[in-house]
Amino acid sequence: MRSKKVDDIFLNISHFLDHFMMLIFAKAAYDAGTNFGLSYEKIIFFGTLGFIFFGGFAPVASYLADKFSRSTLMVIFHFGIGSSAIAAGISDSISSLTCALAVIGVFAAIYHPVGIAMLLSKNEKTGLRLGINGVFGNMGVAAAPLIVGAILVFGDWRMCFIIPGVLCIFYGIIFLLSLKDETAIIAQPRSKKSENFAQNWQWALGSIVLSTLSGGFIFGAMTFIVPRYFEISLPSISTSVAITGALASLVYACASFAQIAIGKLIDKYSPKIILLCIATGQITFIFCASLYSDWALFFTMSLAMLFVFGQIPINDAVISRYVPDSRRASILSMKFMLNLCVGASVLPICSYLLQNGYEIRMLFSVMSLIAFFIFLAALILPNQDEADRMDNIALK
């Protein structure tokens, strides 16, 4: 089945929804735990399976996209994630809620290997377009604590799932109607060279694996834990879930624009140098976030998130330079499986630490140490010279 195309804006909005839906539980967990008679420390464990499936089903999504079409899988993504969110909202037991969260993860797994592959199929200003797409994804991260916090003020945790679920289904209809046939594109024979991996691709993929594993844990922890960390570490500012949620959203929203700047830099300069700077910033500011509270914490966390979010478009841009289009979906699926599965380990690790008397701030010290592996990944990343880079672009 031939895949259809869609304008970038629709893929960007889908990226927003993907991250938003996955992080509803992060803010609604405390209220849901109260409903089921469980503490925050215990109930967050039941979201682990959803995050594991978020990464683990990425290769399955890639395989199905190749077997059927990328556009078909993206339509299924919207209807599936919306329906499973509604199921979570009407859950009458912790087991049914756990299953619904797991199914949300299954459908959410579709976006990254399939949606990003659709985005990369148009090889034009790749870094900038990835940066813009990343901003939408992180706006979903930013919107989750803000919108869910507001819903909790006027409603309950069930509405936090049901309302976005209905909106996802509605947007799925819009996405379906926006798909276009690729009839205007005249097929041209690809050169044999354009179907090959670029020189030094083994080192590039090795760097991607290392930075993906490290960055996946850091991203998962920062996006899930920060809203709760703000609730307990900003006492002089506010203890309201709505206000602390809004502050977490502000941090995420402002930091997300780092991806546009990084995207532009990637189009001009070596990703190696950029990744070295990103790693240094993460090591420094994530550690500092474990030391402060109130306004000092707020501003330090803002800087830390700039470097965490800034890392996101780098690996995808490297893939676009070293991997031919015919292999990108499978490589992307493996990358996101690694990224999101290791990110899922945040929940059981955090649950274990909290239940054994450790403070959440300890996790930030651990993340600062993990960021050293991103620095190592930058060191082994090949430094593509300008001639190789332009030749690679011309062959896409």
C-alpha positions in Angstrom: 0.0 0.0 0.0 1.4 3.4 -1.0 2.0 5.8 1.9 0.5 9.2 1.6 2.1 12.4 2.6 1.0 15.2 4.9 2.3 18.7 5.6 4.8 19.1 8.5 2.4 21.0 10.7 0.1 17.9 11.0 3.1 15.7 12.0 4.2 18.4 14.5 0.8 18.5 16.2 0.8 14.7 16.4 4.2 14.9 18.1 2.6 17.3 20.6 -0.2 14.8 21.3 2.2 11.9 21.6 4.2 13.3 24.5 1.2 15.0 26.1 -0.8 11.8 26.3 2.1 9.9 27.7 2.6 12.4 30.6 -1.0 12.8 31.7 -0.4 10.1 34.4 2.7 12.0 35.7 0.6 14.8 37.0 -2.6 12.9 37.6 -0.9 10.0 39.5 -1.3 11.5 43.0 -5.0 12.1 42.6 -5.5 8.7 41.0 -3.6 7.1 43.9 -5.9 8.8 46.4 -8.9 7.3 44.5 -7.4 3.8 44.7 -6.0 4.1 48.2 -2.3 4.2 47.1 0.4 6.6 47.9 2.2 8.5 45.1 5.3 6.4 45.7 3.4 3.2 45.0 1.0 4.2 42.2 3.7 5.6 39.9 5.0 2.0 39.6 1.8 1.0 37.7 2.7 3.4 34.9 5.9 1.5 34.1 4.5 -0.9 31.6 3.1 1.9 29.5 6.5 3.5 29.2 8.1 0.1 28.4 5.6 -0.4 25.6 6.2 3.2 24.5 9.7 2.1 23.5 9.3 -1.6 23.1 6.6 -1.5 20.4 8.6 1.0 18.2 10.1 -1.8 16.1 6.7 -3.4 15.6 5.3 0.0 14.5 8.2 0.3 12.0 7.5 -3.2 10.6 3.8 -2.6 10.2 4.5 0.8 8.5 6.8 -1.0 6.0 4.2 -3.7 5.4 1.2 -1.4 5.0 2.1 2.3 5.0 3.4 5.0 7.2 0.3 7.2 6.8 -2.0 4.3 7.7 -0.1 3.7 11.0 -0.3 7.4 11.8 -4.1 7.4 11.4 -4.2 4.3 13.7 -2.0 6.2 16.2 -4.5 9.0 16.8 -7.6 6.8 17.1 -5.8 4.2 19.3 -4.2 6.6 21.7 -7.4 8.5 22.1 -9.5 5.4 22.7 -7.1 4.0 25.3 -7.0 7.3 27.1 -10.8 7.2 27.5 -10.4 3.7 28.8 -8.0 4.9 31.4 -10.4 7.5 32.5 -13.2 5.1 33.1 -11.1 2.5 34.8 -12.7 1.1 38.0 -9.7 -0.8 39.4 -5.9 -0.3 39.5 -5.5 -3.3 37.2 -7.7 -1.9 34.5 -5.9 1.5 34.8 -2.6 -0.3 34.4 -3.8 -2.1 31.3 -5.1 1.2 29.8 -1.8 3.0 30.5 0.0 0.1 28.8 -2.2 0.3 25.7 -1.6 4.1 25.6 2.1 3.2 25.4 1.5 0.7 22.6 -0.2 3.3 20.4 2.1 6.1 21.4 5.1 4.0 20.2 3.9 4.5 16.6 4.8 8.1 16.3 8.6 8.3 16.6 9.7 5.6 14.1 6.8 6.3 11.7 6.1 10.1 12.1 9.8 11.1 12.2 10.5 8.8 9.2 7.7 10.7 7.3 9.3 14.0 8.3 12.8 12.9 7.2 11.6 11.6 3.8 11.6 15.2 2.7 15.4 16.0 2.9 15.2 19.8 3.1 16.5 21.9 6.0 16.5 18.7 8.0 18.0 20.1 11.2 15.6 23.1 11.3 12.6 21.0 10.6 13.6 18.4 13.2 14.1 21.3 15.7 10.6 22.6 15.0 9.1 19.2 15.3 10.9 18.7 18.6 9.5 21.9 19.9 6.0 20.6 19.3 6.9 17.4 21.1 8.3 19.2 24.1 5.3 21.6 24.1 3.3 18.4 24.7 5.6 17.7 27.6 5.1 21.3 28.8 1.4 21.3 28.4 0.8 18.1 30.3 1.4 19.4 33.9 -0.3 22.7 33.0 -3.5 21.4 31.5 -3.8 18.4 33.8 -3.2 20.6 36.8 -6.0 22.9 35.6 -8.3 20.0 35.1 -7.6 18.7 38.6 -8.6 22.0 40.1 -12.0 21.8 38.4 -12.4 18.1 38.0 -10.6 14.8 38.8 -8.0 12.5 37.4 -10.6 10.7 35.2 -11.4 13.9 33.2 -7.6 14.3 32.7 -7.7 11.3 30.5 -11.2 11.5 29.0 -11.1 15.0 27.7 -7.7 14.7 25.8 -8.8 11.2 24.6 -11.8 12.7 22.8 -9.7 15.5 21.4 -7.2 13.0 20.0 -9.9 11.1 18.2 -11.3 14.3 16.8 -7.8 15.3 15.6 -7.3 11.9 14.1 -10.2 12.7 11.7 -8.6 16.0 10.7 -5.2 14.2 10.1 -7.0 11.5 7.9 -8.6 14.2 5.8 -5.3 16.1 5.4 -3.4 13.1 3.8 -2.4 13.7 0.2 -1.5 11.3 -2.6 2.1 11.6 -3.8 1.0 11.8 -7.4 2.8 15.0 -7.9 6.1 13.4 -7.1 7.8 11.9 -10.2 9.7 8.8 -9.3 13.4 9.1 -10.2 15.9 6.2 -10.1 18.1 6.3 -7.0 21.8 6.0 -7.5 23.3 2.9 -5.9 25.4 5.0 -3.7 22.4 6.8 -2.3 21.2 3.5 -0.8 24.4 2.9 1.0 25.4 4.0 4.5 27.8 6.9 4.7 31.5 6.5 5.6 32.2 5.8 9.3 28.5 5.0 9.9 29.5 2.3 12.4 31.0 4.9 14.7 28.1 7.2 14.2 25.5 4.5 15.2 27.7 3.5 18.2 27.6 7.2 19.3 23.8 7.2 18.8 23.4 4.1 20.9 25.4 5.5 23.8 23.8 8.9 23.8 20.3 7.4 23.3 20.7 5.1 26.3 22.0 8.0 28.5 19.7 10.7 27.2 16.7 8.4 27.3 17.0 8.0 31.1 17.7 11.7 31.6 14.8 12.8 29.4 12.4 10.3 31.1 13.4 11.4 34.5 13.3 15.1 33.8 9.9 15.0 32.1 8.2 12.8 34.7 9.8 13.9 38.0 10.1 17.6 37.7 6.4 18.5 38.2 6.4 16.5 41.5 9.8 17.8 42.4 8.5 21.4 42.0 5.5 20.5 44.3 7.8 19.7 47.2 10.8 21.9 46.5 9.2 25.3 45.8 7.5 25.9 49.2 8.3 29.7 49.3 6.7 30.1 45.8 3.6 27.9 46.0 2.4 24.4 47.1 -0.6 24.5 44.7 -0.6 21.7 42.1 -1.9 24.2 39.5 0.8 26.8 40.1 3.7 24.3 40.4 2.4 22.6 37.3 2.3 25.9 35.5 5.9 26.6 36.5 7.0 23.1 35.3 5.2 23.8 32.0 6.9 27.2 31.7 10.3 25.5 32.2 9.5 22.9 29.5 8.0 25.4 27.1 10.9 27.8 27.2 13.5 25.1 27.1 11.9 23.4 24.1 12.8 26.3 21.8 16.5 25.3 22.2 15.8 22.6 19.6 15.2 25.2 16.9 18.5 26.8 17.7 20.3 23.5 17.8 18.5 22.4 14.5 19.9 25.5 12.8 23.4 24.9 14.2 23.3 21.2 13.0 22.6 22.4 9.4 25.8 24.6 9.6 28.2 22.9 12.0 29.4 19.5 13.0 27.0 17.6 15.4 30.1 16.4 17.2 31.0 19.8 18.6 27.3 20.6 19.4 26.9 17.3 21.3 30.0 18.0 23.3 28.6 21.4 24.4 25.2 19.8 25.2 26.7 17.1 27.4 28.8 19.6 29.3 25.7 21.7 30.0 23.7 18.7 31.2 26.5 17.5 33.6 26.7 21.0 35.1 23.2 22.2 35.5 21.4 18.9 36.3 23.8 18.4 39.2 23.1 22.0 40.4 19.4 21.3 40.3 19.9 18.7 43.1 21.3 21.5 45.3 18.8 24.3 45.2 15.1 25.0 46.1 12.6 27.8 45.3 13.6 30.4 42.7 17.2 29.2 42.5 15.9 25.7 41.6 13.5 27.1 39.1 16.1 29.0 37.2 18.7 26.2 37.4 16.2 23.7 36.2 15.3 26.0 33.3 19.0 25.9 32.2 19.2 22.1 32.7 16.2 21.6 30.5 17.6 23.7 27.7 20.5 21.2 27.4 18.2 18.2 27.8 15.8 19.2 25.1 18.6 20.6 22.9 20.0 17.1 22.6 16.9 15.7 20.9 17.3 16.7 17.2 21.0 15.8 17.1 20.7 12.0 16.8 18.0 12.2 14.2 20.0 14.6 12.1 23.0 12.2 12.4 20.8 9.4 11.2 19.7 11.4 8.2 23.3 12.0 7.2 24.6 8.4 7.7 21.6 6.2 7.0 19.7 5.9 3.6 16.0 6.6 3.6 15.1 2.9 3.0 16.7 2.0 6.3 15.8 5.0 8.4 12.5 3.7 9.8 14.1 0.5 11.2 17.0 2.5 12.6 14.7 5.0 14.2 12.6 2.3 15.7 15.6 0.7 17.3 16.8 4.1 18.5 13.4 5.0 20.1 13.0 1.6 21.6 16.3 2.0 23.4 15.5 5.6 24.3 12.1 5.0 25.7 12.7 1.6 27.4 15.6 3.0 29.4 13.4 6.0 30.1 10.8 3.7 31.5 13.3 2.5 34.1 12.9 5.9 35.8 9.6 4.9 37.3 10.6 1.7 39.2 13.9 3.4 40.2 12.2 6.4 41.5 9.5 4.3 43.2 12.3 2.2 44.9 14.2 5.2 46.1 11.2 7.0 47.5 9.9 3.9 49.3 13.3 3.4 50.9 13.7 6.9 52.3 15.7 8.6 49.6 14.8 12.1 48.4 13.8 12.9 44.8 16.8 15.3 44.5 19.1 12.2 44.6 17.9 11.3 41.2 19.3 14.5 39.7 22.8 13.7 41.1 22.5 10.3 39.3 21.5 11.9 36.1 24.4 14.3 36.2 26.7 11.2 36.3 24.9 9.5 33.5 25.4 12.7 31.3 29.1 11.8 31.2 28.2 9.0 28.8 26.7 11.6 26.5 30.0 13.4 26.6 31.7 10.1 25.7 29.2 9.6 22.8 30.2 13.0 21.4 33.9 12.0 21.5 33.4 8.9 19.4 31.0 10.6 16.9 32.7 11.1 13.5 33.4 14.6 12.5 32.0 14.7 8.9 33.8 17.2 6.8 31.9 19.7 4.6 32.6 17.8 1.4 31.2 14.5 2.7 28.2 16.2 4.3 27.2 18.1 1.1 27.7 14.9 -0.9 25.5 13.0 1.4 22.8 15.6 1.2 22.9 15.6 -2.6 22.4 11.8 -2.7 19.2 11.8 -0.5 
